[in-house]
Amino acid sequence: MRYSEGPRVSCDVYIEARPSQVWALVTDIGLPARVSPELQRVEWLDGMEGPAVGACFAGYNHHRMNGEWRTVSHIVDLEEQRVFGWAVVDPDGRYGDPVPDPAKPLATWRFELEPQGTGTRLRQFARMGPGRSGVNLVIERAPEREEEIVAFRLAELRTNMEATLRGVKALAEAG
């Protein structure tokens, strides 16, 4: 798959906890930083203290091959106890011109919750692009390996998402 095709990855897990319990965890923007090897910390911006469509938060990331960088995420989808989605932008221009517009994200992320039996099915979804990201920098150095580079990054994202879902499951089921 090529970057311009908007590569996607998703994972899901069944959690023996009510959607309200799972919702409280997935809308805690600090949780992924506690369980992800890449996202190091987050903070609400513009005086916000919780999720709302249009609210923004900064994410501070580290990757062994890409170093450290900051992103800003705009909450673009919020349906109580069902959907929490955000678009990630590059306001600092680390990957080209600064792009603060959530309509041109470097990635889009989303949690979806579905009541199932006595618990909740939690899905996490990520889509790369269409905006420039660190993946573009690697592709530019080896354009003949674009599909391999994209597949490698999707595998990394899957690993990070699985760690996040395991963390949410453990916390929710522990009560």
Phi, psi and omega per residue, in radians:
M1 nan 2.517 3.135
R2 -1.698 2.685 -3.124
Y3 -1.020 -0.688 -3.101
S4 -1.130 -0.242 3.131
E5 -1.512 0.027 3.130
G6 1.150 1.050 -3.120
P7 -0.949 2.493 -3.077
R8 -2.287 2.710 3.043
V9 -2.553 2.548 3.070
S10 -2.560 2.697 3.106
C11 -2.465 2.754 3.066
D12 -2.559 2.836 -3.126
V13 -2.630 2.557 3.012
Y14 -1.605 2.321 -3.122
I15 -2.147 2.221 3.117
E16 -1.444 1.255 3.118
A17 -2.796 2.666 3.134
R18 -1.126 2.642 3.088
P19 -0.945 -0.617 -3.135
S20 -1.094 -0.642 3.103
Q21 -1.191 -0.769 -3.137
V22 -1.166 -0.704 3.136
W23 -1.015 -0.768 -3.140
A24 -1.039 -0.587 3.140
L25 -1.356 -0.821 -3.054
V26 -1.250 -0.396 3.094
T27 -1.578 0.033 3.006
D28 -1.478 1.740 -3.038
I29 -1.079 -0.323 3.131
G30 -1.393 -0.320 -3.078
L31 -1.044 -0.870 -3.124
P32 -0.998 -0.568 3.128
A33 -1.158 -0.414 3.114
R34 -1.405 -0.368 -3.059
V35 -2.123 -0.148 -3.097
S36 -1.662 2.439 3.075
P37 -1.322 -0.242 -3.049
E38 -1.819 -0.860 3.128
L39 -1.318 2.126 -3.044
Q40 -1.682 -0.694 3.112
R41 -2.847 2.834 3.133
V42 -2.445 2.804 3.047
E43 -2.686 2.450 3.053
W44 -1.171 2.565 3.109
L45 -1.954 2.860 3.046
D46 0.996 0.592 3.079
G47 1.291 0.118 3.134
M48 -1.277 2.665 3.116
E49 -2.328 0.126 -3.133
G50 -2.959 2.975 -3.043
P51 -1.263 2.356 3.019
A52 -2.775 2.556 3.107
V53 -0.999 2.280 -3.110
G54 1.663 -0.318 3.106
A55 -1.171 2.657 -3.110
C56 -2.227 2.616 3.018
F57 -2.465 2.585 3.109
A58 -1.630 2.484 3.059
G59 -2.118 2.381 3.137
Y60 -2.002 2.091 -2.961
N61 -2.055 2.773 3.036
H62 -2.509 2.341 3.092
H63 -2.393 2.392 -3.058
R64 -1.028 -0.472 -3.127
M65 -1.776 -0.263 -3.038
N66 -2.036 -0.039 3.139
G67 1.290 -2.520 -3.105
E68 -2.004 2.565 3.104
W69 -2.772 2.850 3.121
R70 -2.011 2.475 2.998
T71 -2.210 2.891 2.985
V72 -2.161 2.290 3.139
S73 -1.924 2.355 3.104
H74 -1.903 2.190 3.084
I75 -1.267 2.107 -3.057
V76 -2.010 -0.196 -3.084
D77 -2.577 2.140 -3.120
L78 -2.597 1.965 3.083
E79 -2.270 1.903 -3.014
E80 -0.726 2.171 3.105
Q81 1.039 0.323 3.129
R82 -2.289 -0.903 -3.005
V83 -2.461 2.327 3.037
F84 -2.368 1.944 -3.083
G85 -2.313 2.586 -3.130
W86 -2.526 2.616 3.106
A87 -1.870 2.285 -3.065
V88 -1.768 2.230 -3.130
V89 -2.113 2.914 -3.121
D90 -1.959 1.381 -3.068
P91 -1.245 -0.297 -3.081
D92 -1.641 -0.099 3.133
G93 1.238 0.523 3.123
R94 -1.084 -0.543 -3.049
Y95 -1.939 0.242 -3.108
G96 2.598 -2.577 3.084
D97 -1.133 2.527 3.078
P98 -1.008 2.378 -3.137
V99 -2.279 1.631 3.136
P100 -1.505 -0.056 -3.023
D101 -1.445 2.037 3.139
P102 -1.163 -0.155 3.053
A103 -1.346 -0.193 3.135
K104 -2.238 1.015 -3.028
P105 -1.292 2.720 2.986
L106 -1.409 -0.320 3.049
A107 -2.853 2.725 3.043
T108 -2.220 2.330 -3.115
W109 -2.145 2.720 -3.092
R110 -2.807 2.423 2.925
F111 -1.900 2.419 3.037
E112 -2.217 2.314 3.135
L113 -2.003 2.426 3.114
E114 -2.410 2.118 3.064
P115 -1.028 2.380 -3.127
Q116 -2.592 2.024 -3.104
G117 1.024 -2.216 3.123
T118 -1.675 0.159 -3.090
G119 -2.358 -2.574 -3.037
T120 -2.437 2.338 2.950
R121 -1.587 2.092 3.132
L122 -1.916 2.203 3.081
R123 -2.023 2.458 2.994
Q124 -2.109 2.416 -3.028
F125 -2.331 2.477 3.026
A126 -2.425 2.485 3.062
R127 -2.246 2.282 3.113
M128 -1.494 2.446 3.066
G129 1.449 -3.060 0.141
P130 -1.411 -0.227 -3.135
G131 -1.205 2.876 -3.126
R132 -1.228 2.530 3.086
S133 -2.466 -3.054 3.083
G134 -1.060 -0.476 3.105
V135 -1.074 -0.676 3.122
N136 -1.067 -0.675 3.134
L137 -1.096 -0.700 3.135
V138 -1.207 -0.753 3.132
I139 -1.058 -0.698 -3.135
E140 -1.103 -0.500 3.111
R141 -1.378 -0.432 -3.110
A142 -2.551 1.194 -3.052
P143 -1.051 -0.472 3.124
E144 -1.220 -0.215 -3.116
R145 -1.915 0.323 -3.040
E146 -0.921 -0.849 -3.099
E147 -1.105 -0.672 3.103
E148 -1.149 -0.727 3.137
I149 -1.116 -0.792 3.122
V150 -1.100 -0.770 3.138
A151 -1.090 -0.707 3.109
F152 -1.074 -0.796 -3.132
R153 -1.153 -0.695 3.092
L154 -1.062 -0.687 3.109
A155 -1.134 -0.705 3.076
E156 -1.082 -0.792 3.132
L157 -1.070 -0.722 3.118
R158 -1.051 -0.797 3.122
T159 -1.031 -0.783 3.132
N160 -1.142 -0.711 3.136
M161 -1.151 -0.731 3.115
E162 -1.064 -0.680 3.094
A163 -1.125 -0.733 3.118
T164 -1.102 -0.808 -3.126
L165 -1.123 -0.688 3.068
R166 -1.072 -0.713 3.123
G167 -1.130 -0.774 3.112
V168 -1.091 -0.783 -3.137
K169 -1.040 -0.835 -3.119
A170 -1.071 -0.778 -3.132
L171 -1.181 -0.764 -3.110
A172 -1.142 -0.757 -3.091
E173 -1.293 -0.369 3.080
A174 -1.375 -0.262 3.085
G175 1.472 nan nan
